[in-house]
Amino acid sequence: MVYYDKWVEIDTDAIKFNLLQVRSQVPEQVRLIAVLKAQAYGHGATEVARILYQNGVDFFAVSYLPEAMQLRNGGIRASILLFTPLIDYYQIKEAVENHITMTITSLYDARLLEEVAGGISQPVTVHLKIETGLGRFGLNAGEAAEICQKLSSCSNIYIEGIYTHMAEGGAANSRYTRRQFKRFQRVVQKLEEEGYNIPVKHVANSAVFLKYPDMHLNAVRIGTLLSGQHPVGNIKNPLKLVDPYTFKTHVIAIKDHKAGDYLGYSRTWRLTRDAQVAVIPAGYHDGLALEVANQPTGWLDLFKRMVKMLLAYLNIRRFQLTVRIKGKSYPIRGKVFMQMALIEIPRGVEVNIGDEVELPVRKTLVADSTVRLYKKSGRAGKQGDIYHTSYLAGEEQ
């Protein structure tokens, strides 16, 4: 039996279950684009792509060319859309040679693509990205029309799709999302009036998919929901999703401590009772106790964050950072080390060296090098079942 210091378990049946849940809300004429960026939200892009492809998904999307090449090198032959522009001649050539669909976001992208396409005979498929209010990148109406005119003269370039990205699809107030959608529709209408009928149109990510059925158009981009997560925002979600992901490690040491003993660097925690203290080989290097430090969206968001921190400091149980051992929760005490953490366990509770520990780690913060074990739960969508099959990424199933 192979021993791992820490590993991720992925329930493949849960991924299939989430796909069925999403499909129940996708009209038959709407194409599902499965978003697999950031290692399929931490689940392992190639393995998730295989699972989805075996269950009827034939269109994937990622952010960067190395992500797309990972899928191609892993044997994925379905359509793959790149969200970010390619600005290097050889990158574009590699994408074309591997039949990867590129996004055009500027006149610069289009000119470079035209240069590459002119020297090869292979077909080139692209989508146009329209900037409607996210402020990242994309074309305005005039640029989109100019690019359509330029690229239509290249016999091997096919403009398959056109899309935009909503800035606040999950917000309670729908005005800005509606405004973005109208901007997008005006660009599409202008292009159609000039004779450019682009077949695939998509604006809906997971949040917009749930909140705005009228924005499904003929394709939707789903990533968060397939990973068993609910989009952030004011959204009613009818789907019963299952989280396929569990990050695990083992107890590597355990020792009795007395009330009054200090734990960790800077003595930030002092035990209020006699307790056992378990050591686990996972720390902030593994994503434990890390939060994405985005700027607060307003005074209310700032206030909520401050209250949450205060309640955690006051040791209010609901706001403590905890792990699970044998189905029960125990708090992490003291500062989390780079590669270790300390767990307080009451005296008399049986916890032993080697026991499995489930960790509350943000999926996309886990290193790509972390071992991922893919397991079948036996009953799709049910957590807590006894696993009867497991395999490492790349193994035969």
LINHU-V100002 format. One record per pair of residues at least 4 apart in sequence whose ideal C-beta (glycine too) atoms are under 8 Angstrom apart, sorted by the first residue. I is the first residue (numbers start at 1). GAP is how many residues later the second one is. Records with the same first field share a line. If there is no record, write none. Layout:
BEGIN
I->GAP ; GAP
END
This chain:
BEGIN
4->367
5->244 ; 245 ; 276 ; 277
6->241 ; 242 ; 243 ; 275 ; 276 ; 280 ; 353 ; 364 ; 365
7->240 ; 241 ; 242 ; 363 ; 364 ; 365 ; 366
8->34 ; 237 ; 238 ; 239 ; 240 ; 358 ; 362 ; 363 ; 364 ; 365
9->236 ; 237 ; 239 ; 363 ; 364 ; 366 ; 378 ; 381
10->5 ; 33 ; 34 ; 37 ; 38 ; 234 ; 235 ; 362 ; 363 ; 364 ; 365
11->4 ; 231 ; 233 ; 234 ; 235 ; 364 ; 365 ; 366 ; 372 ; 376
12->4 ; 35 ; 39 ; 232 ; 362 ; 363 ; 364
13->4 ; 363 ; 364 ; 365 ; 366 ; 367 ; 368 ; 369
14->4 ; 214 ; 228 ; 229 ; 230 ; 363 ; 366 ; 367 ; 369
15->4 ; 28 ; 33 ; 36 ; 37 ; 211 ; 229
16->4 ; 35 ; 39 ; 364
17->4 ; 225 ; 363 ; 364
18->4 ; 207 ; 208 ; 209 ; 210 ; 221 ; 223 ; 224 ; 226 ; 363
19->4 ; 33 ; 36 ; 38 ; 207
20->4 ; 360
21->4 ; 204 ; 218 ; 219 ; 220
22->4 ; 10 ; 200 ; 203 ; 204 ; 217
23->9
24->215
25->184 ; 185 ; 213 ; 214
26->4 ; 6 ; 190 ; 194
27->189
29->189
30->186 ; 187 ; 188 ; 189 ; 190
31->28 ; 169 ; 187 ; 188 ; 189
32->25 ; 27 ; 187 ; 188 ; 190
33->26 ; 27 ; 28 ; 48 ; 169 ; 186 ; 187 ; 188 ; 189
34->14 ; 15 ; 18 ; 23 ; 25 ; 26 ; 27 ; 188 ; 189 ; 192
35->25 ; 26 ; 27 ; 170 ; 186 ; 187 ; 188 ; 191
36->4 ; 9 ; 12 ; 13 ; 24 ; 25 ; 26 ; 31 ; 35 ; 187
37->4 ; 24 ; 25 ; 26 ; 27 ; 30 ; 46 ; 186
38->4 ; 25 ; 326
39->4 ; 5 ; 6 ; 325 ; 329
40->4 ; 5 ; 7 ; 8 ; 9 ; 183 ; 186 ; 187
41->182 ; 183 ; 186 ; 188 ; 322 ; 323
42->185 ; 203 ; 320 ; 321 ; 322 ; 323 ; 324
43->4 ; 5 ; 184 ; 201 ; 202 ; 320 ; 329
44->4 ; 328 ; 330 ; 349
45->4 ; 17 ; 22 ; 25 ; 26 ; 29
46->4 ; 24 ; 25 ; 28 ; 29 ; 30 ; 347 ; 348
47->4 ; 325 ; 327 ; 346
48->4 ; 178
49->4 ; 11 ; 22 ; 25 ; 27 ; 29
50->4 ; 24 ; 25 ; 26
51->4
52->4 ; 5 ; 8 ; 174
53->4 ; 5 ; 23 ; 25
57->21
58->20 ; 21
59->19 ; 20 ; 22 ; 160
60->11 ; 16 ; 18 ; 19 ; 20 ; 21
61->19 ; 20 ; 21 ; 22 ; 160 ; 162
62->5 ; 6 ; 9 ; 18 ; 19 ; 20 ; 21
63->4 ; 19 ; 20 ; 21
64->4 ; 18 ; 20
65->4 ; 17 ; 21 ; 26 ; 29 ; 30 ; 35
66->4
67->4
68->4 ; 12 ; 14 ; 27 ; 30 ; 32
69->4 ; 25 ; 29
70->4
71->5 ; 9
72->4 ; 5 ; 8 ; 26 ; 28
74->320
76->4
79->22 ; 46
80->19 ; 20 ; 21
81->19 ; 20 ; 22 ; 46 ; 80
82->4 ; 13 ; 18 ; 19 ; 20 ; 21
83->20 ; 46
84->19 ; 21
85->17 ; 18 ; 19 ; 20 ; 21 ; 24 ; 44 ; 52
86->5 ; 6 ; 9 ; 16 ; 23 ; 26
87->4 ; 21 ; 22 ; 25
88->4
89->4 ; 23 ; 26 ; 27
90->4
91->4
92->4 ; 10 ; 20 ; 21 ; 24
93->4 ; 23 ; 27
94->4
95->5 ; 7
96->4 ; 20 ; 21 ; 24 ; 26 ; 28
97->25
99->26
101->24 ; 25 ; 26 ; 59 ; 60
102->7 ; 11 ; 22 ; 23 ; 24 ; 25
103->6 ; 23 ; 24 ; 25 ; 26
104->5 ; 6 ; 9 ; 22 ; 23 ; 24 ; 25 ; 35 ; 43 ; 47
105->4 ; 24 ; 26 ; 32 ; 33 ; 34
106->4 ; 31 ; 33 ; 37
107->4 ; 36 ; 39 ; 40
108->4
109->4
110->4 ; 37 ; 40 ; 41
111->4 ; 39
112->4
113->4 ; 11 ; 13 ; 38 ; 44
114->4 ; 36 ; 37 ; 40 ; 43
115->4
116->4 ; 8
117->7 ; 37 ; 39 ; 40
118->36
120->36
121->35
122->34
123->33 ; 34 ; 35
124->30 ; 32 ; 33 ; 34
125->33 ; 35
126->25 ; 31 ; 32 ; 33 ; 34 ; 35
127->32 ; 33 ; 34 ; 35 ; 36 ; 73
128->11 ; 16 ; 19 ; 20 ; 31 ; 33 ; 34 ; 35 ; 70
129->8 ; 9 ; 10 ; 34 ; 35 ; 36
130->8 ; 9 ; 10 ; 14 ; 32 ; 33 ; 34 ; 53 ; 54 ; 57
131->4 ; 5 ; 6 ; 7 ; 8 ; 9 ; 33
132->6 ; 32 ; 33 ; 34 ; 48 ; 49 ; 51 ; 52
133->34 ; 43 ; 46 ; 47 ; 50
134->4 ; 30 ; 31 ; 32 ; 33 ; 46
135->32
136->29
138->26 ; 27
139->4 ; 5 ; 8 ; 48
140->4 ; 47
141->4 ; 45 ; 46 ; 49
142->4
143->4
144->4 ; 18 ; 43 ; 46 ; 47
145->4 ; 45 ; 46 ; 49 ; 51
146->4
147->4
148->4 ; 11 ; 43 ; 46 ; 48
149->4
150->4
151->6 ; 8
152->5 ; 7 ; 44
159->37 ; 39
160->38 ; 39 ; 40
161->37 ; 38 ; 39 ; 40 ; 41 ; 58
162->25 ; 26 ; 29 ; 36 ; 38 ; 39
163->38 ; 39 ; 40 ; 56 ; 58
164->16 ; 19 ; 20 ; 39
165->38 ; 40
166->11 ; 14 ; 15 ; 37 ; 38 ; 39 ; 41 ; 42
167->9 ; 10 ; 13
168->8 ; 9 ; 65
169->8 ; 35 ; 36 ; 38 ; 39 ; 42 ; 43 ; 62 ; 64
170->37 ; 41 ; 61 ; 62 ; 63 ; 64 ; 65
171->5 ; 6 ; 62 ; 63
172->61 ; 62
174->4 ; 37 ; 38
175->4
176->4
177->4 ; 31 ; 35
178->4
179->4
180->4 ; 23
181->4 ; 22 ; 31 ; 34
182->4
183->4
184->4 ; 19
185->4
186->4
187->4
188->4 ; 10 ; 13
189->4
190->4
191->5 ; 6 ; 7
192->4 ; 5
199->19
200->18 ; 19
201->16 ; 17 ; 18
202->15 ; 16 ; 17 ; 18 ; 19
203->5 ; 12 ; 14
204->4 ; 5 ; 8 ; 11 ; 12 ; 13 ; 16 ; 17
205->4 ; 15 ; 16 ; 17 ; 18 ; 19 ; 26
206->4 ; 15 ; 16 ; 17 ; 18 ; 19 ; 25
207->4 ; 17 ; 24 ; 25 ; 26 ; 28
208->4 ; 7
209->7 ; 11 ; 12 ; 13 ; 16
210->15 ; 21 ; 25 ; 26 ; 27 ; 28 ; 29
211->22 ; 24 ; 25
212->4
216->4
222->4
223->4
224->5 ; 6 ; 7
225->4 ; 5 ; 6 ; 14 ; 16
227->16 ; 17 ; 18 ; 136
228->13 ; 14 ; 15 ; 16 ; 17
229->12 ; 14
230->5 ; 7 ; 11
231->4 ; 6
237->4
240->141
242->139 ; 140 ; 141
243->140
245->118
246->112
247->35 ; 39 ; 40 ; 111 ; 112 ; 113 ; 114 ; 119
248->108 ; 109 ; 110 ; 111
249->31 ; 32 ; 33 ; 107 ; 108 ; 110
250->30 ; 31 ; 103 ; 104 ; 105 ; 106 ; 107
251->27 ; 28 ; 29 ; 74 ; 92 ; 100 ; 101 ; 102 ; 103 ; 104 ; 106
252->27 ; 28 ; 29 ; 101
253->25 ; 26 ; 100
254->22 ; 23 ; 24 ; 25 ; 91 ; 97 ; 98 ; 99
255->21 ; 22
256->18 ; 19 ; 20 ; 21 ; 91
257->4 ; 6 ; 14 ; 17 ; 18 ; 19 ; 20
258->13 ; 16
259->12 ; 13 ; 14 ; 15 ; 16
260->10 ; 11
261->9 ; 10
262->5 ; 7 ; 8 ; 9 ; 72
263->4 ; 5 ; 6 ; 7 ; 8 ; 14 ; 70 ; 71 ; 79 ; 81
264->4 ; 5 ; 69 ; 70 ; 71 ; 73 ; 78
265->69 ; 70 ; 72
266->69
268->66 ; 67
269->64 ; 65
271->4 ; 62 ; 73
273->73 ; 74
274->73
275->69 ; 70 ; 71 ; 72
276->68 ; 69 ; 70 ; 71 ; 73 ; 75
277->56 ; 65 ; 66 ; 67 ; 68
278->47 ; 52 ; 64 ; 65 ; 67 ; 73 ; 79
279->61 ; 62 ; 63 ; 64
280->43 ; 60 ; 61 ; 63 ; 77 ; 79
281->58 ; 59
282->4 ; 6 ; 57 ; 58 ; 59 ; 75 ; 77 ; 79
283->5 ; 6 ; 53 ; 54 ; 55 ; 56 ; 57 ; 58
284->4 ; 5 ; 6 ; 52 ; 53 ; 54
285->53 ; 54
286->53 ; 73 ; 75 ; 79 ; 80 ; 81 ; 84
287->74 ; 75 ; 78 ; 79
288->44 ; 48 ; 53 ; 71 ; 72 ; 73
289->32 ; 43 ; 47 ; 52
290->72 ; 75
291->71
292->70
296->5 ; 6 ; 9
297->4
298->4
299->4
300->4
301->4
302->4
303->4
304->4
305->4
306->4
307->4
308->4 ; 11
309->4
310->4
311->5 ; 7 ; 8
312->4 ; 7 ; 8 ; 9
315->5
316->4
317->14
320->11 ; 12
321->10 ; 11 ; 15 ; 39
322->7 ; 8 ; 9 ; 10 ; 38
323->6 ; 7 ; 9 ; 18 ; 20 ; 34 ; 35 ; 36 ; 37
324->4 ; 5 ; 6 ; 33 ; 34
325->5 ; 18 ; 20 ; 26 ; 30 ; 31 ; 32 ; 33
326->25 ; 29
328->21
330->13 ; 14 ; 15
331->12 ; 13
332->4 ; 9 ; 10 ; 11 ; 12
333->9 ; 10 ; 11
334->8
336->5
337->4
343->14
345->4 ; 6
351->4
361->4 ; 5
362->4
366->4
371->21
372->20 ; 21
373->17 ; 18 ; 19
374->16 ; 17 ; 18 ; 19 ; 23
375->12 ; 14 ; 15 ; 16
376->11 ; 12 ; 13 ; 14
377->5 ; 6 ; 8 ; 10
378->4 ; 7 ; 8 ; 9 ; 10
379->6
389->8
391->4 ; 5 ; 6
END
